[in-house]
Structures are given as C-alpha cells and as structure tokens.
C-alpha cells in the first residue's frame, strides 16, 4: 500500500492555497465595492453639475449655487480619495494574486513529487511481483523435474 511521506505537508499546502484563494476573493470584492462607490459618486457629481447648469439658466439664487458648488467640490474630493483607495486595493489584489500563485506552485511541486514516488512504488511492486512469479515458476519447474527422474 502506497503512503506518501509528505502527505501531511501536502495537505497543509492545499489548506494554505485555499486560504490564499479566499484572501484574493475578499481583496477583489473590496476593490469592486470601491469601484462601485466611485461610479456612484461620479453619477452624483453629474447630477449636481446638471443642477448647477439648470440653476444658472434660471433666476440665480446665489446661496443655492454656492451650496451646490461646495457640494460638487466635496463630491470631487470623495472621488479622488476613492481613486486612491482603489489603487491601494489593486496593489493588495496583485499581492494576494502573487501569494496565491506561489502557494499553487509549492503545492504542485509536492503533487509532482507524490506522482513520481507513486510511479516508483508501482515499479518496485511490479519487480517484486515478477520476482515472486519467477520464483514460483522455478520452484514448480524444479518439483516437476524431480518428479520426472
């Protein structure tokens, strides 16, 4: 019966790989949420801009235009801050992707080693079976030859 000496290490590497997959998924989800927030802010900024435009063609209420301009500036700042956070999130995603690739490579190395060891085991088992078969045939041949004498 074949037993790979490093099965416990292989199992640990598989668990590590799964953890890295989860981490990458969470990092991707966070980045997507930030991108959604940015898109929402952009849409909100466009609405404010159209309100400013509409108000400028109507009778001018300076206080309202001033408030809308301040809010527009605030939304622009939020967009810029979100872009910075998105860039940071992209870096985190890239780092998590690299960590996952490294974990996958480590596991694949052990998988390949396990396959090599399994093939060696099969070859050794075949040799042993062949030796036993040869011994059995030789013994029977010897017994039959003695019986003929």
VEXSETI-369975 format. One record per atom (N, C-alpha, C, O): residue in one letter; atom name; y, x, z. Coordinates in nm, 2 decimals. Example, Ala and Ser with C-alpha at 12.3 -4.5 7.8 and 13.67 -1.06 7.14 Angstrom:
<nodes>
{node a, N, {-0.57, 1.32, 0.78}};
{node a, CA, {-0.45, 1.23, 0.78}};
{node a, C, {-0.33, 1.32, 0.78}};
{node a, O, {-0.33, 1.42, 0.85}};
{node s, N, {-0.22, 1.28, 0.71}};
{node s, CA, {-0.11, 1.37, 0.71}};
{node s, C, {0.00, 1.29, 0.79}};
{node s, O, {0.11, 1.34, 0.80}};
</nodes>
This chain:
<nodes>
{node x, N, {-0.12, 0.08, 0.00}};
{node x, CA, {0.00, 0.00, 0.00}};
{node x, C, {0.12, 0.09, 0.00}};
{node x, O, {0.14, 0.18, 0.08}};
{node x, N, {0.21, 0.06, -0.09}};
{node x, CA, {0.33, 0.14, -0.11}};
{node x, C, {0.44, 0.11, 0.00}};
{node x, O, {0.47, -0.01, 0.01}};
{node x, N, {0.49, 0.21, 0.06}};
{node x, CA, {0.60, 0.19, 0.15}};
{node x, C, {0.71, 0.30, 0.13}};
{node x, O, {0.68, 0.42, 0.14}};
{node x, N, {0.83, 0.25, 0.09}};
{node x, CA, {0.94, 0.35, 0.06}};
{node x, C, {1.00, 0.39, 0.19}};
{node x, O, {1.03, 0.31, 0.27}};
{node x, N, {1.01, 0.52, 0.21}};
{node x, CA, {1.05, 0.58, 0.34}};
{node x, C, {1.20, 0.54, 0.37}};
{node x, O, {1.24, 0.53, 0.48}};
{node x, N, {1.27, 0.52, 0.26}};
{node x, CA, {1.42, 0.49, 0.28}};
{node x, C, {1.45, 0.34, 0.27}};
{node x, O, {1.56, 0.31, 0.23}};
{node x, N, {1.35, 0.25, 0.29}};
{node x, CA, {1.38, 0.11, 0.28}};
{node x, C, {1.49, 0.06, 0.37}};
{node x, O, {1.57, -0.02, 0.33}};
{node x, N, {1.49, 0.12, 0.49}};
{node x, CA, {1.60, 0.08, 0.59}};
{node x, C, {1.73, 0.12, 0.54}};
{node x, O, {1.83, 0.05, 0.55}};
{node x, N, {1.74, 0.24, 0.48}};
{node x, CA, {1.87, 0.28, 0.42}};
{node x, C, {1.91, 0.20, 0.30}};
{node x, O, {2.03, 0.16, 0.29}};
{node x, N, {1.81, 0.17, 0.22}};
{node x, CA, {1.84, 0.08, 0.10}};
{node x, C, {1.89, -0.05, 0.14}};
{node x, O, {1.98, -0.11, 0.08}};
{node x, N, {1.83, -0.11, 0.25}};
{node x, CA, {1.87, -0.24, 0.30}};
{node x, C, {2.01, -0.23, 0.35}};
{node x, O, {2.09, -0.32, 0.33}};
{node x, N, {2.04, -0.12, 0.42}};
{node x, CA, {2.18, -0.11, 0.47}};
{node x, C, {2.28, -0.09, 0.36}};
{node x, O, {2.39, -0.15, 0.36}};
{node x, N, {2.24, -0.02, 0.25}};
{node x, CA, {2.33, -0.01, 0.13}};
{node x, C, {2.35, -0.14, 0.07}};
{node x, O, {2.46, -0.17, 0.02}};
{node x, N, {2.25, -0.23, 0.06}};
{node x, CA, {2.26, -0.36, 0.00}};
{node x, C, {2.36, -0.45, 0.08}};
{node x, O, {2.44, -0.52, 0.03}};
{node x, N, {2.34, -0.44, 0.21}};
{node x, CA, {2.43, -0.51, 0.30}};
{node x, C, {2.58, -0.46, 0.29}};
{node x, O, {2.67, -0.54, 0.29}};
{node x, N, {2.59, -0.33, 0.28}};
{node x, CA, {2.73, -0.28, 0.26}};
{node x, C, {2.79, -0.32, 0.12}};
{node x, O, {2.91, -0.36, 0.12}};
{node x, N, {2.70, -0.32, 0.02}};
{node x, CA, {2.75, -0.37, -0.11}};
{node x, C, {2.80, -0.52, -0.10}};
{node x, O, {2.90, -0.55, -0.16}};
{node x, N, {2.72, -0.60, -0.04}};
{node x, CA, {2.75, -0.74, -0.02}};
{node x, C, {2.89, -0.76, 0.05}};
{node x, O, {2.97, -0.84, 0.02}};
{node x, N, {2.91, -0.68, 0.16}};
{node x, CA, {3.03, -0.68, 0.23}};
{node x, C, {3.15, -0.64, 0.14}};
{node x, O, {3.26, -0.70, 0.15}};
{node x, N, {3.13, -0.54, 0.06}};
{node x, CA, {3.23, -0.49, -0.03}};
{node x, C, {3.27, -0.60, -0.13}};
{node x, O, {3.38, -0.62, -0.17}};
{node x, N, {3.17, -0.67, -0.18}};
{node x, CA, {3.19, -0.79, -0.27}};
{node x, C, {3.28, -0.89, -0.20}};
{node x, O, {3.37, -0.95, -0.27}};
{node x, N, {3.24, -0.93, -0.08}};
{node x, CA, {3.32, -1.03, -0.01}};
{node x, C, {3.47, -0.98, 0.01}};
{node x, O, {3.56, -1.06, -0.01}};
{node x, N, {3.48, -0.85, 0.05}};
{node x, CA, {3.62, -0.80, 0.06}};
{node x, C, {3.70, -0.80, -0.06}};
{node x, O, {3.82, -0.84, -0.06}};
{node x, N, {3.63, -0.77, -0.18}};
{node x, CA, {3.70, -0.78, -0.31}};
{node x, C, {3.74, -0.92, -0.34}};
{node x, O, {3.85, -0.95, -0.39}};
{node x, N, {3.65, -1.01, -0.31}};
{node x, CA, {3.68, -1.15, -0.33}};
{node x, C, {3.80, -1.20, -0.25}};
{node x, O, {3.88, -1.27, -0.30}};
{node x, N, {3.80, -1.16, -0.13}};
{node x, CA, {3.92, -1.20, -0.04}};
{node x, C, {4.05, -1.14, -0.09}};
{node x, O, {4.15, -1.21, -0.09}};
{node x, N, {4.04, -1.02, -0.13}};
{node x, CA, {4.16, -0.95, -0.18}};
{node x, C, {4.21, -1.02, -0.31}};
{node x, O, {4.33, -1.03, -0.33}};
{node x, N, {4.12, -1.05, -0.40}};
{node x, CA, {4.15, -1.12, -0.52}};
{node x, C, {4.22, -1.26, -0.49}};
{node x, O, {4.32, -1.29, -0.55}};
{node x, N, {4.16, -1.33, -0.40}};
{node x, CA, {4.21, -1.46, -0.36}};
{node x, C, {4.35, -1.45, -0.30}};
{node x, O, {4.44, -1.53, -0.34}};
{node x, N, {4.37, -1.35, -0.22}};
{node x, CA, {4.51, -1.33, -0.16}};
{node x, C, {4.61, -1.30, -0.28}};
{node x, O, {4.72, -1.35, -0.28}};
{node x, N, {4.57, -1.21, -0.37}};
{node x, CA, {4.66, -1.18, -0.48}};
{node x, C, {4.69, -1.31, -0.56}};
{node x, O, {4.81, -1.33, -0.60}};
{node x, N, {4.59, -1.39, -0.59}};
{node x, CA, {4.61, -1.51, -0.67}};
{node x, C, {4.70, -1.61, -0.59}};
{node x, O, {4.78, -1.67, -0.66}};
{node x, N, {4.69, -1.61, -0.46}};
{node x, CA, {4.78, -1.70, -0.38}};
{node x, C, {4.92, -1.65, -0.39}};
{node x, O, {5.01, -1.74, -0.40}};
{node x, N, {4.94, -1.52, -0.39}};
{node x, CA, {5.08, -1.47, -0.40}};
{node x, C, {5.13, -1.50, -0.54}};
{node x, O, {5.25, -1.53, -0.56}};
{node x, N, {5.05, -1.49, -0.64}};
{node x, CA, {5.10, -1.51, -0.78}};
{node x, C, {5.13, -1.66, -0.80}};
{node x, O, {5.23, -1.70, -0.86}};
{node x, N, {5.05, -1.75, -0.73}};
{node x, CA, {5.08, -1.89, -0.74}};
{node x, C, {5.22, -1.92, -0.67}};
{node x, O, {5.30, -2.00, -0.71}};
{node x, N, {5.24, -1.85, -0.55}};
{node x, CA, {5.36, -1.87, -0.48}};
{node x, C, {5.48, -1.82, -0.57}};
{node x, O, {5.59, -1.89, -0.57}};
{node x, N, {5.46, -1.71, -0.63}};
{node x, CA, {5.57, -1.66, -0.72}};
{node x, C, {5.60, -1.76, -0.83}};
{node x, O, {5.72, -1.79, -0.86}};
{node x, N, {5.50, -1.81, -0.89}};
{node x, CA, {5.52, -1.91, -1.00}};
{node x, C, {5.59, -2.04, -0.95}};
{node x, O, {5.68, -2.09, -1.02}};
{node x, N, {5.56, -2.08, -0.83}};
{node x, CA, {5.62, -2.19, -0.77}};
{node x, C, {5.77, -2.16, -0.74}};
{node x, O, {5.86, -2.25, -0.77}};
{node x, N, {5.80, -2.04, -0.69}};
{node x, CA, {5.94, -2.00, -0.67}};
{node x, C, {6.02, -1.99, -0.80}};
{node x, O, {6.13, -2.03, -0.81}};
{node x, N, {5.95, -1.95, -0.91}};
{node x, CA, {6.02, -1.94, -1.04}};
{node x, C, {6.05, -2.08, -1.09}};
{node x, O, {6.16, -2.10, -1.13}};
{node x, N, {5.96, -2.17, -1.07}};
{node x, CA, {5.99, -2.31, -1.11}};
{node x, C, {6.10, -2.37, -1.03}};
{node x, O, {6.19, -2.44, -1.08}};
{node x, N, {6.10, -2.34, -0.90}};
{node x, CA, {6.20, -2.39, -0.81}};
{node x, C, {6.34, -2.33, -0.85}};
{node x, O, {6.44, -2.40, -0.85}};
{node x, N, {6.34, -2.20, -0.89}};
{node x, CA, {6.46, -2.14, -0.93}};
{node x, C, {6.52, -2.21, -1.06}};
{node x, O, {6.64, -2.23, -1.07}};
{node x, N, {6.43, -2.24, -1.15}};
{node x, CA, {6.47, -2.30, -1.27}};
{node x, C, {6.53, -2.44, -1.25}};
{node x, O, {6.62, -2.48, -1.31}};
{node x, N, {6.47, -2.51, -1.15}};
{node x, CA, {6.52, -2.64, -1.11}};
{node x, C, {6.67, -2.63, -1.06}};
{node x, O, {6.76, -2.70, -1.09}};
{node x, N, {6.68, -2.53, -0.97}};
{node x, CA, {6.82, -2.51, -0.91}};
{node x, C, {6.92, -2.47, -1.02}};
{node x, O, {7.03, -2.51, -1.02}};
{node x, N, {6.87, -2.38, -1.11}};
{node x, CA, {6.96, -2.34, -1.22}};
{node x, C, {7.00, -2.46, -1.30}};
{node x, O, {7.12, -2.47, -1.34}};
{node x, N, {6.91, -2.55, -1.33}};
{node x, CA, {6.94, -2.66, -1.41}};
{node x, C, {7.04, -2.76, -1.34}};
{node x, O, {7.12, -2.82, -1.40}};
{node x, N, {7.02, -2.77, -1.21}};
{node x, CA, {7.11, -2.85, -1.13}};
{node x, C, {7.25, -2.79, -1.13}};
{node x, O, {7.35, -2.86, -1.14}};
{node x, N, {7.26, -2.65, -1.12}};
{node x, CA, {7.39, -2.59, -1.13}};
{node x, C, {7.46, -2.62, -1.26}};
{node x, O, {7.57, -2.64, -1.27}};
{node x, N, {7.38, -2.60, -1.37}};
{node x, CA, {7.42, -2.63, -1.50}};
{node x, C, {7.47, -2.77, -1.52}};
{node x, O, {7.58, -2.80, -1.58}};
{node x, N, {7.40, -2.87, -1.47}};
{node x, CA, {7.43, -3.01, -1.47}};
{node x, C, {7.56, -3.03, -1.40}};
{node x, O, {7.65, -3.11, -1.44}};
{node x, N, {7.57, -2.98, -1.28}};
{node x, CA, {7.69, -3.00, -1.19}};
{node x, C, {7.81, -2.93, -1.26}};
{node x, O, {7.92, -2.98, -1.24}};
{node x, N, {7.79, -2.83, -1.33}};
{node x, CA, {7.91, -2.76, -1.39}};
{node x, C, {7.97, -2.85, -1.50}};
{node x, O, {8.09, -2.83, -1.54}};
{node x, N, {7.88, -2.93, -1.56}};
{node x, CA, {7.93, -3.02, -1.67}};
{node x, C, {8.00, -3.14, -1.62}};
{node x, O, {8.07, -3.21, -1.68}};
{node x, N, {7.96, -3.18, -1.49}};
{node x, CA, {8.02, -3.30, -1.43}};
{node x, C, {8.15, -3.26, -1.36}};
{node x, O, {8.20, -3.15, -1.37}};
{node x, N, {8.19, -3.35, -1.28}};
{node x, CA, {8.30, -3.32, -1.19}};
{node x, C, {8.26, -3.21, -1.09}};
{node x, O, {8.16, -3.23, -1.03}};
{node x, N, {8.34, -3.11, -1.08}};
{node x, CA, {8.30, -3.00, -0.99}};
{node x, C, {8.32, -3.03, -0.85}};
{node x, O, {8.43, -3.06, -0.80}};
{node x, N, {8.21, -3.01, -0.77}};
{node x, CA, {8.22, -3.02, -0.63}};
{node x, C, {8.19, -2.87, -0.59}};
{node x, O, {8.07, -2.83, -0.59}};
{node x, N, {8.29, -2.80, -0.55}};
{node x, CA, {8.28, -2.66, -0.52}};
{node x, C, {8.18, -2.63, -0.41}};
{node x, O, {8.10, -2.53, -0.42}};
{node x, N, {8.18, -2.71, -0.31}};
{node x, CA, {8.09, -2.69, -0.20}};
{node x, C, {7.94, -2.70, -0.25}};
{node x, O, {7.86, -2.62, -0.21}};
{node x, N, {7.91, -2.80, -0.33}};
{node x, CA, {7.78, -2.82, -0.38}};
{node x, C, {7.73, -2.70, -0.47}};
{node x, O, {7.62, -2.65, -0.46}};
{node x, N, {7.82, -2.66, -0.55}};
{node x, CA, {7.79, -2.55, -0.64}};
{node x, C, {7.77, -2.42, -0.56}};
{node x, O, {7.68, -2.34, -0.59}};
{node x, N, {7.85, -2.40, -0.46}};
{node x, CA, {7.84, -2.28, -0.37}};
{node x, C, {7.70, -2.28, -0.30}};
{node x, O, {7.63, -2.18, -0.29}};
{node x, N, {7.66, -2.40, -0.25}};
{node x, CA, {7.53, -2.41, -0.18}};
{node x, C, {7.42, -2.39, -0.28}};
{node x, O, {7.32, -2.31, -0.25}};
{node x, N, {7.43, -2.44, -0.40}};
{node x, CA, {7.32, -2.42, -0.50}};
{node x, C, {7.32, -2.27, -0.54}};
{node x, O, {7.21, -2.22, -0.56}};
{node x, N, {7.43, -2.21, -0.55}};
{node x, CA, {7.43, -2.06, -0.59}};
{node x, C, {7.37, -1.98, -0.47}};
{node x, O, {7.29, -1.89, -0.50}};
{node x, N, {7.40, -2.01, -0.35}};
{node x, CA, {7.34, -1.94, -0.24}};
{node x, C, {7.19, -1.96, -0.23}};
{node x, O, {7.11, -1.87, -0.21}};
{node x, N, {7.15, -2.09, -0.26}};
{node x, CA, {7.00, -2.12, -0.26}};
{node x, C, {6.94, -2.04, -0.38}};
{node x, O, {6.83, -1.99, -0.36}};
{node x, N, {7.00, -2.04, -0.49}};
{node x, CA, {6.95, -1.97, -0.61}};
{node x, C, {6.93, -1.82, -0.57}};
{node x, O, {6.83, -1.76, -0.61}};
{node x, N, {7.03, -1.76, -0.51}};
{node x, CA, {7.02, -1.62, -0.46}};
{node x, C, {6.90, -1.60, -0.37}};
{node x, O, {6.83, -1.50, -0.38}};
{node x, N, {6.89, -1.70, -0.28}};
{node x, CA, {6.78, -1.69, -0.18}};
{node x, C, {6.64, -1.69, -0.25}};
{node x, O, {6.55, -1.62, -0.22}};
{node x, N, {6.63, -1.79, -0.34}};
{node x, CA, {6.50, -1.80, -0.42}};
{node x, C, {6.47, -1.67, -0.50}};
{node x, O, {6.36, -1.63, -0.51}};
{node x, N, {6.58, -1.62, -0.56}};
{node x, CA, {6.56, -1.49, -0.63}};
{node x, C, {6.51, -1.38, -0.54}};
{node x, O, {6.42, -1.30, -0.58}};
{node x, N, {6.56, -1.37, -0.42}};
{node x, CA, {6.52, -1.27, -0.32}};
{node x, C, {6.37, -1.29, -0.29}};
{node x, O, {6.29, -1.20, -0.28}};
{node x, N, {6.34, -1.42, -0.27}};
{node x, CA, {6.20, -1.45, -0.24}};
{node x, C, {6.10, -1.41, -0.35}};
{node x, O, {5.99, -1.36, -0.33}};
{node x, N, {6.15, -1.44, -0.47}};
{node x, CA, {6.07, -1.40, -0.59}};
{node x, C, {6.05, -1.25, -0.59}};
{node x, O, {5.93, -1.20, -0.61}};
{node x, N, {6.15, -1.17, -0.57}};
{node x, CA, {6.14, -1.02, -0.57}};
{node x, C, {6.05, -0.98, -0.45}};
{node x, O, {5.97, -0.89, -0.47}};
{node x, N, {6.06, -1.04, -0.34}};
{node x, CA, {5.97, -1.00, -0.22}};
{node x, C, {5.83, -1.03, -0.26}};
{node x, O, {5.74, -0.95, -0.22}};
{node x, N, {5.81, -1.14, -0.32}};
{node x, CA, {5.67, -1.18, -0.36}};
{node x, C, {5.62, -1.09, -0.46}};
{node x, O, {5.50, -1.05, -0.46}};
{node x, N, {5.70, -1.04, -0.55}};
{node x, CA, {5.65, -0.95, -0.65}};
{node x, C, {5.61, -0.82, -0.59}};
{node x, O, {5.51, -0.76, -0.63}};
{node x, N, {5.68, -0.77, -0.49}};
{node x, CA, {5.64, -0.65, -0.41}};
{node x, C, {5.51, -0.67, -0.34}};
{node x, O, {5.42, -0.59, -0.35}};
{node x, N, {5.49, -0.79, -0.28}};
{node x, CA, {5.37, -0.82, -0.22}};
{node x, C, {5.25, -0.83, -0.32}};
{node x, O, {5.14, -0.79, -0.29}};
{node x, N, {5.28, -0.88, -0.43}};
{node x, CA, {5.18, -0.89, -0.54}};
{node x, C, {5.14, -0.75, -0.58}};
{node x, O, {5.02, -0.72, -0.60}};
{node x, N, {5.23, -0.66, -0.60}};
{node x, CA, {5.20, -0.52, -0.64}};
{node x, C, {5.11, -0.46, -0.53}};
{node x, O, {5.02, -0.39, -0.56}};
{node x, N, {5.15, -0.48, -0.40}};
{node x, CA, {5.07, -0.43, -0.29}};
{node x, C, {4.93, -0.49, -0.30}};
{node x, O, {4.83, -0.42, -0.28}};
{node x, N, {4.92, -0.62, -0.32}};
{node x, CA, {4.79, -0.68, -0.33}};
{node x, C, {4.70, -0.63, -0.44}};
{node x, O, {4.58, -0.61, -0.43}};
{node x, N, {4.77, -0.60, -0.56}};
{node x, CA, {4.70, -0.54, -0.67}};
{node x, C, {4.64, -0.41, -0.63}};
{node x, O, {4.52, -0.37, -0.67}};
{node x, N, {4.71, -0.33, -0.56}};
{node x, CA, {4.66, -0.20, -0.51}};
{node x, C, {4.54, -0.21, -0.42}};
{node x, O, {4.45, -0.14, -0.43}};
{node x, N, {4.55, -0.31, -0.33}};
{node x, CA, {4.44, -0.34, -0.24}};
{node x, C, {4.32, -0.38, -0.32}};
{node x, O, {4.21, -0.34, -0.29}};
{node x, N, {4.34, -0.47, -0.42}};
{node x, CA, {4.23, -0.52, -0.51}};
{node x, C, {4.16, -0.40, -0.58}};
{node x, O, {4.04, -0.39, -0.58}};
{node x, N, {4.25, -0.31, -0.63}};
{node x, CA, {4.19, -0.19, -0.70}};
{node x, C, {4.11, -0.10, -0.61}};
{node x, O, {4.01, -0.05, -0.64}};
{node x, N, {4.17, -0.09, -0.48}};
{node x, CA, {4.10, 0.00, -0.38}};
{node x, C, {3.96, -0.07, -0.35}};
{node x, O, {3.86, 0.00, -0.34}};
{node x, N, {3.96, -0.20, -0.33}};
{node x, CA, {3.84, -0.27, -0.30}};
{node x, C, {3.74, -0.26, -0.41}};
{node x, O, {3.62, -0.25, -0.39}};
{node x, N, {3.79, -0.27, -0.53}};
{node x, CA, {3.70, -0.26, -0.65}};
{node x, C, {3.64, -0.12, -0.66}};
{node x, O, {3.52, -0.11, -0.68}};
{node x, N, {3.72, -0.02, -0.63}};
{node x, CA, {3.66, 0.12, -0.63}};
{node x, C, {3.56, 0.14, -0.52}};
{node x, O, {3.45, 0.20, -0.54}};
{node x, N, {3.58, 0.08, -0.40}};
{node x, CA, {3.49, 0.09, -0.29}};
{node x, C, {3.36, 0.01, -0.33}};
{node x, O, {3.25, 0.06, -0.30}};
{node x, N, {3.37, -0.10, -0.40}};
{node x, CA, {3.25, -0.17, -0.44}};
{node x, C, {3.17, -0.09, -0.54}};
{node x, O, {3.05, -0.08, -0.53}};
{node x, N, {3.24, -0.03, -0.64}};
{node x, CA, {3.17, 0.05, -0.74}};
{node x, C, {3.10, 0.17, -0.67}};
{node x, O, {2.99, 0.20, -0.71}};
{node x, N, {3.16, 0.23, -0.57}};
{node x, CA, {3.10, 0.34, -0.50}};
{node x, C, {2.97, 0.29, -0.43}};
{node x, O, {2.87, 0.35, -0.43}};
{node x, N, {2.98, 0.17, -0.36}};
{node x, CA, {2.87, 0.11, -0.29}};
{node x, C, {2.75, 0.08, -0.39}};
{node x, O, {2.64, 0.10, -0.36}};
{node x, N, {2.79, 0.03, -0.51}};
{node x, CA, {2.69, -0.01, -0.61}};
{node x, C, {2.62, 0.12, -0.66}};
{node x, O, {2.49, 0.12, -0.67}};
{node x, N, {2.69, 0.22, -0.68}};
{node x, CA, {2.63, 0.35, -0.73}};
{node x, C, {2.54, 0.40, -0.62}};
{node x, O, {2.43, 0.45, -0.66}};
{node x, N, {2.58, 0.40, -0.50}};
{node x, CA, {2.49, 0.45, -0.39}};
{node x, C, {2.36, 0.37, -0.38}};
{node x, O, {2.25, 0.43, -0.37}};
{node x, N, {2.37, 0.24, -0.39}};
{node x, CA, {2.25, 0.15, -0.39}};
{node x, C, {2.16, 0.18, -0.51}};
{node x, O, {2.04, 0.19, -0.50}};
{node x, N, {2.23, 0.20, -0.63}};
{node x, CA, {2.15, 0.22, -0.75}};
{node x, C, {2.07, 0.35, -0.74}};
{node x, O, {1.96, 0.36, -0.79}};
{node x, N, {2.13, 0.45, -0.68}};
{node x, CA, {2.07, 0.58, -0.66}};
{node x, C, {1.94, 0.56, -0.58}};
{node x, O, {1.83, 0.61, -0.62}};
{node x, N, {1.95, 0.49, -0.47}};
{node x, CA, {1.83, 0.46, -0.39}};
{node x, C, {1.73, 0.37, -0.46}};
{node x, O, {1.61, 0.40, -0.45}};
{node x, N, {1.78, 0.28, -0.54}};
{node x, CA, {1.68, 0.19, -0.62}};
{node x, C, {1.61, 0.28, -0.72}};
{node x, O, {1.49, 0.27, -0.73}};
{node x, N, {1.68, 0.37, -0.78}};
{node x, CA, {1.61, 0.46, -0.88}};
{node x, C, {1.51, 0.55, -0.81}};
{node x, O, {1.40, 0.57, -0.86}};
{node x, N, {1.55, 0.60, -0.70}};
{node x, CA, {1.46, 0.69, -0.62}};
{node x, C, {1.33, 0.61, -0.58}};
{node x, O, {1.22, 0.66, -0.58}};
{node x, N, {1.36, 0.48, -0.54}};
{node x, CA, {1.24, 0.40, -0.50}};
{node x, C, {1.15, 0.38, -0.62}};
{node x, O, {1.03, 0.38, -0.60}};
{node x, N, {1.21, 0.35, -0.74}};
{node x, CA, {1.12, 0.33, -0.86}};
{node x, C, {1.05, 0.46, -0.89}};
{node x, O, {0.93, 0.45, -0.93}};
{node x, N, {1.11, 0.57, -0.87}};
{node x, CA, {1.04, 0.70, -0.90}};
{node x, C, {0.92, 0.72, -0.80}};
{node x, O, {0.81, 0.75, -0.84}};
{node x, N, {0.95, 0.69, -0.68}};
{node x, CA, {0.85, 0.70, -0.57}};
{node x, C, {0.73, 0.60, -0.60}};
{node x, O, {0.62, 0.64, -0.58}};
{node x, N, {0.77, 0.48, -0.64}};
{node x, CA, {0.67, 0.38, -0.67}};
{node x, C, {0.58, 0.43, -0.78}};
{node x, O, {0.46, 0.41, -0.78}};
{node x, N, {0.64, 0.48, -0.89}};
{node x, CA, {0.56, 0.53, -1.00}};
{node x, C, {0.47, 0.65, -0.96}};
{node x, O, {0.36, 0.65, -1.01}};
{node x, N, {0.52, 0.74, -0.88}};
{node x, CA, {0.44, 0.85, -0.83}};
{node x, C, {0.32, 0.79, -0.75}};
{node x, O, {0.21, 0.84, -0.76}};
{node x, N, {0.35, 0.69, -0.67}};
{node x, CA, {0.24, 0.63, -0.59}};
{node x, C, {0.13, 0.57, -0.68}};
{node x, O, {0.02, 0.58, -0.65}};
{node x, N, {0.18, 0.50, -0.78}};
{node x, CA, {0.08, 0.44, -0.87}};
{node x, C, {0.00, 0.54, -0.94}};
{node x, O, {-0.12, 0.53, -0.96}};
{node x, N, {0.06, 0.65, -0.98}};
{node x, CA, {-0.01, 0.76, -1.05}};
{node x, C, {-0.11, 0.82, -0.95}};
{node x, O, {-0.23, 0.85, -0.99}};
{node x, N, {-0.07, 0.85, -0.83}};
{node x, CA, {-0.16, 0.91, -0.73}};
{node x, C, {-0.28, 0.81, -0.70}};
{node x, O, {-0.40, 0.85, -0.69}};
{node x, N, {-0.25, 0.68, -0.70}};
{node x, CA, {-0.35, 0.58, -0.67}};
{node x, C, {-0.45, 0.58, -0.79}};
{node x, O, {-0.57, 0.57, -0.77}};
{node x, N, {-0.40, 0.59, -0.91}};
{node x, CA, {-0.48, 0.59, -1.03}};
{node x, C, {-0.58, 0.71, -1.03}};
{node x, O, {-0.70, 0.70, -1.06}};
{node x, N, {-0.52, 0.83, -0.99}};
{node x, CA, {-0.60, 0.95, -0.98}};
{node x, C, {-0.71, 0.94, -0.88}};
{node x, O, {-0.83, 0.98, -0.91}};
{node x, N, {-0.68, 0.88, -0.77}};
{node x, CA, {-0.78, 0.87, -0.66}};
{node x, C, {-0.89, 0.77, -0.71}};
{node x, O, {-1.01, 0.80, -0.68}};
{node x, N, {-0.85, 0.66, -0.77}};
{node x, CA, {-0.95, 0.56, -0.82}};
{node x, C, {-1.04, 0.63, -0.92}};
{node x, O, {-1.16, 0.60, -0.93}};
{node x, N, {-0.98, 0.71, -1.01}};
{node x, CA, {-1.06, 0.78, -1.11}};
{node x, C, {-1.15, 0.87, -1.05}};
{node x, O, {-1.27, 0.88, -1.10}};
{node x, N, {-1.11, 0.95, -0.95}};
{node x, CA, {-1.20, 1.04, -0.88}};
{node x, C, {-1.31, 0.97, -0.82}};
{node x, O, {-1.43, 1.01, -0.82}};
{node x, N, {-1.28, 0.86, -0.75}};
{node x, CA, {-1.39, 0.78, -0.69}};
{node x, C, {-1.49, 0.72, -0.79}};
{node x, O, {-1.61, 0.72, -0.77}};
{node x, N, {-1.43, 0.68, -0.90}};
{node x, CA, {-1.52, 0.63, -1.01}};
{node x, C, {-1.61, 0.74, -1.07}};
{node x, O, {-1.73, 0.72, -1.09}};
{node x, N, {-1.55, 0.86, -1.09}};
{node x, CA, {-1.62, 0.97, -1.14}};
{node x, C, {-1.73, 1.01, -1.04}};
{node x, O, {-1.85, 1.04, -1.08}};
{node x, N, {-1.70, 1.01, -0.91}};
{node x, CA, {-1.80, 1.05, -0.81}};
{node x, C, {-1.91, 0.95, -0.81}};
{node x, O, {-2.03, 0.98, -0.79}};
{node x, N, {-1.88, 0.82, -0.82}};
{node x, CA, {-1.98, 0.71, -0.82}};
{node x, C, {-2.07, 0.73, -0.94}};
{node x, O, {-2.19, 0.72, -0.93}};
{node x, N, {-2.01, 0.75, -1.06}};
{node x, CA, {-2.09, 0.77, -1.18}};
{node x, C, {-2.18, 0.90, -1.16}};
{node x, O, {-2.30, 0.89, -1.20}};
{node x, N, {-2.13, 1.01, -1.11}};
{node x, CA, {-2.20, 1.13, -1.09}};
{node x, C, {-2.32, 1.11, -1.00}};
{node x, O, {-2.43, 1.15, -1.02}};
{node x, N, {-2.29, 1.03, -0.89}};
{node x, CA, {-2.40, 1.01, -0.79}};
{node x, C, {-2.51, 0.92, -0.85}};
{node x, O, {-2.63, 0.95, -0.83}};
{node x, N, {-2.47, 0.82, -0.92}};
{node x, CA, {-2.57, 0.73, -0.99}};
{node x, C, {-2.65, 0.81, -1.09}};
{node x, O, {-2.77, 0.79, -1.10}};
{node x, N, {-2.58, 0.89, -1.17}};
{node x, CA, {-2.65, 0.97, -1.27}};
{node x, C, {-2.75, 1.07, -1.20}};
{node x, O, {-2.86, 1.09, -1.25}};
{node x, N, {-2.70, 1.13, -1.09}};
{node x, CA, {-2.79, 1.22, -1.01}};
{node x, C, {-2.91, 1.15, -0.96}};
{node x, O, {-3.02, 1.20, -0.96}};
{node x, N, {-2.89, 1.03, -0.90}};
{node x, CA, {-3.00, 0.95, -0.85}};
{node x, C, {-3.10, 0.91, -0.96}};
{node x, O, {-3.22, 0.92, -0.94}};
{node x, N, {-3.05, 0.87, -1.07}};
{node x, CA, {-3.13, 0.83, -1.18}};
{node x, C, {-3.21, 0.95, -1.24}};
{node x, O, {-3.33, 0.93, -1.28}};
{node x, N, {-3.15, 1.06, -1.25}};
{node x, CA, {-3.21, 1.18, -1.30}};
{node x, C, {-3.32, 1.22, -1.21}};
{node x, O, {-3.43, 1.26, -1.25}};
{node x, N, {-3.30, 1.21, -1.07}};
{node x, CA, {-3.41, 1.25, -0.98}};
{node x, C, {-3.52, 1.15, -0.99}};
{node x, O, {-3.64, 1.19, -0.97}};
{node x, N, {-3.49, 1.02, -1.02}};
{node x, CA, {-3.59, 0.92, -1.03}};
{node x, C, {-3.68, 0.94, -1.16}};
{node x, O, {-3.79, 0.90, -1.16}};
{node x, N, {-3.62, 1.01, -1.26}};
{node x, CA, {-3.70, 1.03, -1.38}};
{node x, C, {-3.79, 1.15, -1.37}};
{node x, O, {-3.89, 1.16, -1.44}};
{node x, N, {-3.77, 1.24, -1.27}};
{node x, CA, {-3.85, 1.35, -1.26}};
{node x, C, {-3.98, 1.32, -1.19}};
{node x, O, {-4.06, 1.41, -1.17}};
</nodes>
